[in-house]
Amino acid sequence: MEKKIIPQLTDLIATKEVFWANPNYAQQTVPGEKVIDAEARLKRFAPYIASVFPETKEANGIIESPLVKINHMKRYLENTYNTVIEGRLLLKCDSHLPISGSIKARGGIYEVLKYAESIAIEHKLLKETEDYAKLNDGTFRSLFSQYSIAVGSTGNLGLSIGIISRMLDFQVTVHMSQDAKQWKKDKLTSLGAIVKEYADDYSKAVEAGRQEAEQNANCHFIDDENSEDLFYGYATAALRLEQQLKEQGIVVDSDHPLFVYLPCGVGGGPGGITYGLKLIFGEAVHCFFAEPTHSPCMVLGLMTGKFDQISVQDVGIDNRTEADGLAVGRASKLVCEKMNDLLSGSYTIEDKRLFHLLKAMAETENYYLEPSALAGAYGPIQLSQTPEGQEYLKNHHLEDKMAQAIHIIWATGGSMVPKDMMDEYLTK
Ligand SMILES: *Cc1c(COP(=O)(O)O)cnc(C)c1O
C-alpha cells in the first residue's frame, strides 16, 4: 500500500499542538430516526426525571444546559492571542447540566433509562403511553434491583451512570481508570455504587467492565467505546441547541456558518453531538474536535485511517493529561467510522494552556470548568491563526462570511468539582 503523507503526524507524535483539517470531510445526508427516537424516549421519561431530580423541575424533566454569550472571554482571547474572533462567541454549558454536571448526563443517563424502560416493558409493567413518574414506585425499584449495570470510565461517565442507576435502584459497578478523580469515586461509593480501580488506563477499565457483564445475563454493560445508545443520547443535544439558537434570534445558514468546538475523549460525546448537528444544520455547521497533546487518540485514528486499530501509546505518546475526561489512548471504532467524513477537523492543546483558559474563563465570565472542558476554547484561535485553519475557511468559501459566524465552545464539565479541587486548578 502506498504510504500517505500526513504533514501533521510528526508534530502530533512529538506532542506539539497541531490543527488538522479532515481531507475526507464531505457533505452527507445523516439519517435522523435514531436521534428522534432518543428524543421521544427522553420526553417519555421527563415526568420521572422531574419527580426524582428536583433541579430539573423548572425544565419539566428535560436535562438541558444554557447557551450563553461570553463577550468578556472573547475579548480576553483576542487580547491574549493578538487576533480578532469574527462573529459571535457562545458557550454551551454542559458543565452545568443537571444531575451530574457534565456532558455525560446526556448519553450516560439516556442509556440507563432506555435499559430500565426495556425491562419494565418486558415485564408488562409499563406502556410507552403511560406516565413514567410511576417508575419511582416500589414495584419498579425492586424489579430493577435484580439487575445490574457495569461501566468503565475515566470519571464523569461513571458518575452519571452511577447516579441514575442508583436512583432507579439498579446495582451498579463502575470500573475506574487510575486518572479518575478521588471525589468522583467517593461520591459514587456514597450512593451505593461499587467502585473498582485499575492501575492501568481507561481501556483496561472498560475491558474489566465488559468481562464482568459477560458472566451475568442480568447485567448490562455500558460500552463507552461502541454504544449506539450513548451516541444517539448525546445527539439529542442538537435538537435542543437548534431551539436555543432560535429563541436567541440566532440564524444558522450558509451565510451564517456555525463553528462548534468539542472536547474529545473516546469520541461518543462529541461524535454524537456532531452527528446531531449535521442532521439539523447540514453544510452550515462545521465541527472540530479538541484533544490534549498527550491523548490525541481520535485525530490519530482519523488522520492515519487506522481508527481504533492504533493507540497513542503505539506511537510513543504517554496518554498522561490533567484533562481526565479526555485521557483516552484509543478512540471508539463506531465514532471514527461515523466521523470519518462528517468531522471538519481536529486540533490538539497543551495542558498548560487548558489551565490558562480555565482561569481566564473563571475570571472573565465566572464559569468554573474542569480542565477538559476548556479544550474547545482554543478552537476559534486555531481556526483563524493556523495556516491549515485558514485553508479550511478558504476551501469552503467561508472567508467573507466570518463576520456573521457563530462560534460555540462546548464546555463539557465542571459544576460538580469540589471547591478545594477547583482552587487547585485555578492556581496551576
Ligand atoms: C467524557 C468527557 C468528554 C469527552 O467525551 P467522550 O465521549 O469521551 O469523547 C469531554 N469532557 C469531559 C469533561 C468529559 O467528561
The ligand as a Gaussian input file, in Angstrom:
#p B3LYP/6-31G(d) Opt

LIG

0 1
 C      -16.150000      12.372000      28.675000
 C      -15.805000      13.783000      28.594000
 C      -15.517000      14.402000      27.382000
 C      -15.458000      13.689000      26.062000
 O      -16.454000      12.741000      25.769000
 P      -16.053000      11.367000      25.049000
 O      -17.332000      10.698000      24.798000
 O      -15.155000      10.612000      25.971000
 O      -15.305000      11.759000      23.808000
 C      -15.212000      15.732000      27.413000
 N      -15.188000      16.447000      28.560000
 C      -15.475000      15.903000      29.739000
 C      -15.438000      16.741000      30.965000
 C      -15.784000      14.548000      29.795000
 O      -16.058000      14.002000      30.982000

